[in-house]
Amino acid sequence: MAKYDYECVIIGAGVVGSSAAYQLAGHGHKVLLLDQFALPHSRGSSHGSVRILRYPYTDLRHHQAMPEQYEMWHELEKEAGTQLTHKISMLRVTPTKNEVYRLTFSLIRQSQLACLELSEAQVKEKYPFLDITGRAAFLQEECLTIDAHKAVQCLQSQFVKNGGVIRDNEKVLKIEPGPVVTVHTNKGGCYRAKGIILAPGTWASGLLKSLGLNLPIKAWRVNVCYFKEKVPESHRKIPCVMYHTDEGFEKVLIVFPSREYPGLVKINYHLRWDEVDPECRDLEASKTQLDIEEIKMFVKERMPALELEPVLVEPCLYTCMPEEDLLVDTHPLYKNIAIACAMSGKGFKMAPLIGKVLGEMALGKPPSFDTSLLSFKRFLSTTSRPKL
């Protein structure tokens, strides 16, 4: 058998790649984790202070995975001896009792989760920070927030503790597929592995093209805005809010309590806004950012206890397929190359299970979670399919 330096090389040390590394090293495998930037960094999608972990989802692909995600995040906390998650309730707001409302509420009831429908008057009395005039709302318990930056560092620390190797500020230049995969880097690295995992985030399109995969992946700049409270501490104990702006599922404003930065409420708009080249993410940041303008209008109309202008804006990158299809699969020709990309702003909460599955696939084991709904093979046309 051909010799290799590592059982698995993982490209991309964001939350998905770091989770895969942590899972593999925890089972005794010899693993190398590579990232093109010095760690920690804020160039991709895994930085920042907080993410929401919620359940259920109306999308079956996500819904089936969530119970195990909760368990795996708690397992990491227990192993590391540190708190990464915090219980929080969530207020879901829709234009009417529309499809979003009905499907979500039905799934919550089926999952036997605590949930309470609220009238406009009840929301006004209980949560005066938010004006929901003309809208429907329900309150869901048993959600979690995750300390994002701390979680990624925790995954990497446990990975190293379990014998893993991290090489940051080292960019992959070439991948040679085969029974043993060879990875060449800009620092002269030549790493041979039984299998590799590609978790390149926003850089997925170019890396996959080098392996013959042409997929309609796009990178989008999304702005996370922080607004100052008019009255200090007034939003510290509010629920997280998911505010659907129209009749569909895809346009959602998300509001977080003022816990990350004292006195500042975090709001972002889950929507694909400005397509960017990840290498030039900030070049056009001085131009009008439509999502910031939409968030400012939302604050003006719906959140009267906040100042109207954000005092802090942090960019984050979404990597998406046209319909926000998460892609977790092996290369069509090389089964020892496992790939996860196009997380569409949902990858953080799902990273533990995705990381576990990637490790299984890269080492030739059947995935412990059904990934058939996440396969990217259906997006490969006859002209874009890789050839021997």
Order of alpha helices (4+ residues) and beta strands (2+ residues): beta-alpha-beta-beta-alpha-alpha-beta-alpha-beta-alpha-beta-alpha-beta-beta-beta-beta-alpha-beta-beta-beta-beta-beta-alpha-beta-beta-beta-alpha
